[in-house]
Amino acid sequence: MNALILAGKEADGPLKKVSDSKATIKIEGKEMILYVIDALKALDFIQKIAVVGDKAELSFLKERVDMIIEQGNSLTQNILKGAEALPPEEELLVLTCDIPMITPEAIRDFAAKALELEADFCYPIVRREVNDAKYPGVHRTYVRIKDGTFTGGNIVMLKAGTVKKAIDKAEAFLTYRKKPWMLAGILGISFVAKLVLGTLTIKELENKVSGLFGLKARAVISDYPEIGTDVDKESDLELARKVLAGEGCR
């Protein structure tokens, strides 16, 4: 399978004063995105690696990846541009550039579980207790459902041929992700009510996403917290620096 790393510039964000691009923030003297690239290169099933972002800013990667693709105007455009530029392999692994603590083992575990499901779209979720055990005291966004309390990951696996099919709906969903009243119109009031009450099951969530995007979507429970530990703010960056320096996070 091929891998696509999303490294587009953000218009604004908590780390804007550190760098215009999270991909180029240095941790232990190494750009953040290189940790992700090195983890992928350690996997024998990854055929090609592409990066979507500012081509000029990411030119230092030209010897490290197979292609650098100029970014579009949105996350969904970047995914589409990457999928179109890569050879049409059956599966595409999409990762963000801000998960420097990711390991080859975490990616391999997710990919193996996802392939077994034979789905069009697979998304990793991590139990709160697993995350807290490895990164105690670290704040993450969790969702409580009937099966447990989970946080999401920063990797997805999808069938390359389904990207165009779902891209328009994905654009609308991402546009309204911070507007609950608009999302309720897409998801349905009863579904949102069950989500708020914590009575939804993983299966119900899978069925809703599958129906919404017209594809087979499945959740993958991962025992690797680093798959969902991204660097969004200064406290995250401090954690990454401690962990990658071998100091732990306590």
C-alpha positions in Angstrom: 0.0 0.0 0.0 1.0 3.6 -0.3 1.1 6.3 2.4 0.1 9.9 2.3 1.3 12.4 4.9 -0.8 15.6 5.4 1.5 18.5 6.1 -0.5 21.5 4.9 0.0 24.9 6.5 -2.7 26.0 9.0 -4.1 29.5 8.8 -3.8 29.9 12.6 -3.3 27.7 15.6 -1.6 27.5 19.1 1.8 26.6 17.5 1.8 29.4 14.9 4.3 31.3 16.9 6.6 28.4 17.0 6.5 27.7 13.2 4.3 28.5 10.2 4.2 24.7 9.6 4.0 22.0 12.2 5.8 19.7 9.9 9.0 21.7 10.2 9.0 22.1 14.0 12.2 20.5 15.3 12.2 18.0 18.1 15.6 16.8 19.3 17.1 18.5 16.2 14.8 16.7 13.8 11.8 18.0 11.9 8.6 16.6 13.3 7.5 15.1 9.9 10.7 13.1 9.7 9.6 11.0 12.6 6.5 10.0 10.7 8.5 9.3 7.5 11.1 7.2 9.3 8.4 5.1 10.9 6.8 4.4 7.5 10.2 3.6 5.9 10.7 0.9 8.5 7.6 -1.0 7.2 8.1 -3.4 4.3 4.5 -3.1 3.1 4.7 0.6 2.3 5.4 1.1 -1.4 5.4 4.8 -1.9 5.3 7.8 0.5 3.9 11.1 -0.6 3.6 14.4 1.3 1.0 17.2 0.7 2.0 20.6 1.8 3.9 23.7 0.8 6.4 22.3 -1.8 8.9 25.1 -1.3 8.9 24.7 2.5 9.1 20.9 2.3 11.8 20.8 -0.4 14.2 19.4 2.2 12.2 16.1 2.0 12.9 15.5 -1.7 15.4 12.7 -1.0 13.3 11.2 1.7 9.9 10.7 0.0 8.7 9.7 -3.4 6.8 12.9 -4.1 5.8 16.2 -2.6 2.4 17.5 -3.7 1.4 21.2 -3.5 -1.3 21.7 -1.0 -4.9 22.7 -1.8 -7.3 24.9 0.1 -8.6 22.3 2.6 -7.9 19.0 4.3 -10.2 17.1 1.9 -8.6 18.7 -1.1 -5.2 17.7 0.1 -6.4 14.1 0.6 -7.9 14.1 -2.9 -4.8 15.6 -4.5 -2.6 13.0 -2.8 -4.8 10.1 -3.8 -4.9 11.2 -7.4 -1.1 11.7 -7.6 -0.2 8.3 -6.1 -0.4 5.0 -8.1 -3.8 3.4 -7.7 -3.0 0.8 -5.1 -5.9 -0.8 -3.4 -5.3 0.7 0.1 -4.0 4.1 1.0 -2.7 5.0 4.5 -3.3 8.6 5.4 -1.4 10.1 8.3 -1.0 13.6 9.7 2.5 15.1 10.1 2.1 15.9 13.8 2.4 12.5 15.4 6.2 12.3 16.1 5.9 9.6 18.7 4.4 7.2 16.2 6.2 3.8 15.8 6.4 1.3 13.1 4.7 -1.2 15.4 1.7 1.0 16.0 1.2 1.5 12.2 1.7 -2.2 11.5 -0.8 -3.2 14.1 -3.4 -0.8 12.8 -2.8 -1.7 9.2 -3.1 -5.5 9.9 -6.3 -5.1 11.9 -7.8 -2.8 9.2 -7.0 -5.2 6.4 -8.8 -8.0 8.2 -12.0 -5.9 8.2 -12.0 -5.5 4.4 -13.6 -2.1 4.8 -13.5 1.0 2.6 -12.5 3.2 5.5 -10.9 2.3 8.8 -10.2 4.7 11.7 -8.3 3.9 14.9 -9.7 4.6 18.4 -7.8 4.2 21.7 -9.3 3.5 25.1 -8.8 6.2 27.7 -7.3 3.8 30.2 -4.7 2.7 27.6 -3.8 6.3 26.9 -3.7 7.3 30.5 -1.4 4.4 31.3 1.2 5.5 28.8 0.8 9.3 29.0 -0.6 10.0 32.5 -2.0 13.5 33.0 -2.0 14.3 29.3 -5.3 15.9 28.2 -7.0 14.5 25.2 -10.5 14.8 23.8 -12.6 11.7 24.6 -16.0 10.5 23.6 -17.9 8.2 26.0 -20.0 5.5 24.3 -21.6 2.3 25.5 -18.4 0.3 24.7 -16.1 2.6 26.7 -14.4 6.0 26.5 -12.2 6.6 23.5 -10.0 9.1 21.7 -9.5 9.1 18.0 -6.3 8.5 16.0 -4.4 10.4 13.4 -4.2 7.7 10.8 -6.8 6.3 8.5 -6.8 3.5 5.9 -9.1 3.8 2.9 -9.6 2.3 -0.5 -8.1 4.6 -3.0 -11.1 4.3 -5.3 -13.5 5.6 -2.6 -11.9 9.0 -2.1 -13.7 10.9 -4.8 -17.0 9.2 -3.9 -17.0 10.5 -0.3 -15.0 13.7 -0.7 -18.0 16.1 -1.0 -19.8 14.7 2.1 -16.6 14.7 4.0 -16.1 18.4 3.2 -19.5 19.3 4.6 -18.9 17.2 7.7 -15.6 18.8 8.4 -17.0 22.3 7.7 -19.7 21.8 10.4 -17.6 19.8 12.9 -17.6 22.8 15.3 -21.3 23.7 14.7 -23.3 21.1 16.6 -26.7 22.4 15.4 -25.5 21.9 11.8 -24.1 18.4 12.5 -27.4 17.4 14.1 -29.0 18.1 10.8 -26.6 15.7 9.1 -26.5 13.0 11.7 -30.1 13.2 13.0 -31.3 14.4 16.4 -31.9 10.9 17.9 -28.3 9.9 16.9 -26.9 13.1 18.5 -29.0 12.6 21.6 -27.6 9.0 22.1 -24.1 10.3 21.5 -24.5 13.0 24.2 -26.0 10.4 26.6 -23.1 8.0 25.9 -25.5 5.2 24.9 -24.2 4.7 21.3 -22.3 1.6 20.4 -19.3 1.3 18.1 -21.5 -0.7 15.7 -24.1 2.1 15.6 -21.3 4.6 14.9 -19.9 2.5 12.1 -23.3 2.1 10.6 -24.0 5.8 10.7 -20.7 6.7 9.0 -21.2 3.9 6.5 -24.6 5.2 5.5 -23.6 8.9 5.5 -20.7 8.4 3.1 -22.0 5.4 1.1 -19.1 3.1 2.0 -18.2 0.4 4.5 -16.6 2.1 7.6 -15.1 0.3 10.5 -13.4 1.4 13.8 -10.1 -0.3 14.8 -9.4 -0.4 18.6 -5.6 0.3 19.0 -3.5 -0.5 22.0 -0.9 2.1 20.8 -1.7 5.6 22.3 1.0 7.2 20.2 -1.4 6.7 17.2 -3.7 9.4 18.6 -1.2 11.6 20.4 -0.7 14.5 18.1 1.1 17.9 18.6 -1.6 20.6 18.6 -0.4 22.9 21.3 2.7 23.8 23.3 2.0 21.3 26.1 1.8 18.6 23.4 5.1 19.8 22.0 6.7 19.6 25.5 5.4 16.1 25.9 6.9 15.0 22.5 10.2 16.6 23.4 10.4 14.7 26.7 9.3 11.4 25.2 11.7 11.6 22.2 14.5 12.6 24.5 13.9 9.5 26.5 12.7 11.3 29.6 9.2 9.8 29.7 6.2 12.0 30.4 5.9 11.8 34.2 
